[in-house]
C-alpha cells in the first residue's frame, strides 16, 4: 500500500553559495590574471564534445586560457581547501575535488555567455563529472559594466567583489550577461569526482 512519504533535504544544504570574505587578495588576483595572460588564448567554444559543439558567437563571446596545475599550485591548494569546507557545510556531495584546469576568462565589451549548464544530461557525450562550479571575480567590478552572472532564472544576479566567488551545483542553469563597458576577468573552476549515484 502506498502512502505519502515526502523526503526532504537537510536544511543546511544549498545549491548556490556566495563567499562573504575574499578567497584571494587583489595581489593574488593580479598573479592569476598574469598567469592567464601567459597561456595561449583561445576563442571560447560551447558544447563539451556534443554534436554541433564548437564556436558559436550567438551563444558565447569570450576569450579563455587554461591555468596549468604546475604554474599555480598554491592557487589550486587554496581552492581545494576552500571547496572541501564549502561542500561539507552546504552541498553535501561525495568525493569533490579539483579535476580540471581552471579557466581564465575575459569578457570584452559585447562579451557574454548565454544560458547553459556546466554538465551534460546525456552521458554518451562523455562529459567530465562536474559537481560544483565556481566563478571568482579577478578584477575590480569598477573596471567594467554589465557582465552580471545570473543563476537559475532571469533577474537572479550574483554581485561579486574582487577575489570573491559564487559556487553552485553544476546542473544549475546560468548565464553571463553582455559586458557594456571595460573587461570582466574571472576564474572558472569545476570540482568533480566520482559520478553521482
Helices and strands as residue ranges (DSSP letters): E 16-18, H 26-38, E 42-43, E 60-61, E 63-67, H 73-86, I 87-91, E 97-98, E 102-107, E 112-116, G 123-125, E 132-137, G 141-143, E 144-146, E 149-151, E 157-158, E 165-169, E 174-176, E 179-182, E 184-192
